Amino acid sequence: MSKLAIHGGTPVRTKDFAEWPIFDQLEEKLLLQALRSGKWGGTGQANSPEFNNLIEQFERDFAELHQAKYAVSCVNGTIAITAALQAADVKPGDEVIMPPYTFIATASAALAYGAIPVFVDIEENTLQIDPDAVERAITPRTKAIVAVHIAGAPARMDRLLDIASRHDLRLIEDSAQAVGASFAGRPVGAIGDVGTFSFQSSKNLNCGEGGVIVTNDPEIWEKAWSVCNVGRIPNGAWYQHERIGQNYRLTELQAAILLAQMTRLEQQMAVREKNAALLDQLLSRNEAFRVVQATEGTTRHAYHLYMLRIAPNAADYIEKNDFIRKINAEGIPISYGYVPLHQNSAILDSIEQWTGERREYSCPVCERLCQREALWLHQTVMLGDEQAMHDIADALDKVASSYR
Ligand SMILES: *Cc1c(COP(=O)(O)O)cnc(C)c1O
């Protein structure tokens, strides 16, 4: 057995993975076009009819990509969730069921205005929100479910749609990690009542910072637009404000980058899918690991993350943090991933401030997977070449076998 890099052995890999972000003359051309148009922000007109409105064009193209009737662009994926919840009529004090295995923004977007997150456990094999746990957590105060398509794999949308309709709840899709993903042939985002995406730097579609809300419901679209446009209404007068909204608008410069980035999405998705299939195959040979399954019904996985698990019995002798340090030393940027949100004291404090009660949540599957099993490779790593995938699998095999 070869000596581990952490103990002075030769690392499996010394080469970098793919670069990020990726751009070329198209971004440069569209950015210059936005600059010269004189319309830099989210309102007003270009100073000459030769320039098109890039925000409008982006919203049209993105809505089409996700088979939604409407898209409202905004400053980021967190605000997109807040605006989507408000547009779906979720009021302060209303309970919103969500998974604890997600970025903090899913919960903080609700808590920003006093909607109350209720955390339910995830499924062991997929790490997605568990529909049975959702159903058990419904109370008379429940108003909505937030399905998070974690890693870029869809949550179990058929079951969640059914639960939402039987209990008259709104279904919101936090699709920040899932641009291009689909469930039963339908792109995520507008399968439920309303969905949101993020274009923050690390996301698969990136303009530095940015977000979008998609829906098929004209009423939700109008409210989301209004929340993001200081309470104005579409086609209303400039100083006509029908509700309290904020200025959450995207800029033309960001839309320019997004339009260019969208032209590469399909090709990048194909690379990640091919690499993920290879990794699935390489990892399934080693009993120390479990491949994380996509939800049954998944027709496309966006692989914002490639998630894998240390097998439950292997986790008795492979300590997660120790394992990560050893893999990193082999030149593979594997990461720890989320810590359970339902145990985050800032969130529990905020819930207490809004409700006056200290809540406790028990999500044992999430806790165990976070502490012992779940590992991540980021989407940029998944843009690497075939050799990169072999290096990842070799490093995992090498380090795992060192524990025996
Ligand atoms: C990135 C992310 C967000 C927040 O998006 P920002 O653009 O960073 O505000 C929300 N939810 C999930 C699941 C995310 O991954």
The ligand as an SDF file (V2000), in Angstrom:
LIG
                    3D

 15 15  0  0  0  0  0  0  0  0999 V2000
  -26.8200   29.6130   -2.8690 C   0  0  0  0  0  0  0  0  0  0  0  0
  -28.0800   29.1770   -2.2500 C   0  0  0  0  0  0  0  0  0  0  0  0
  -29.0340   30.1060   -1.8010 C   0  0  0  0  0  0  0  0  0  0  0  0
  -28.7790   31.5800   -1.7260 C   0  0  0  0  0  0  0  0  0  0  0  0
  -28.4460   32.2050   -2.8990 O   0  0  0  0  0  0  0  0  0  0  0  0
  -27.6070   33.5730   -2.8610 P   0  0  0  0  0  0  0  0  0  0  0  0
  -27.6370   34.0220   -4.2790 O   0  0  0  0  0  0  0  0  0  0  0  0
  -26.2350   33.2520   -2.3690 O   0  0  0  0  0  0  0  0  0  0  0  0
  -28.3260   34.5230   -1.9500 O   0  0  0  0  0  0  0  0  0  0  0  0
  -30.2310   29.6080   -1.3090 C   0  0  0  0  0  0  0  0  0  0  0  0
  -30.4770   28.2950   -1.2380 N   0  0  0  0  0  0  0  0  0  0  0  0
  -29.5870   27.3820   -1.6420 C   0  0  0  0  0  0  0  0  0  0  0  0
  -29.9450   25.9350   -1.5680 C   0  0  0  0  0  0  0  0  0  0  0  0
  -28.3500   27.7880   -2.1450 C   0  0  0  0  0  0  0  0  0  0  0  0
  -27.4620   26.8600   -2.5300 O   0  0  0  0  0  0  0  0  0  0  0  0
  1  2  1  0
  2  3  1  0
  2 14  2  0
  3  4  1  0
  3 10  2  0
  4  5  1  0
  5  6  1  0
  6  7  2  0
  6  8  1  0
  6  9  1  0
 10 11  1  0
 11 12  2  0
 12 13  1  0
 12 14  1  0
 14 15  1  0
M  END
$$$$
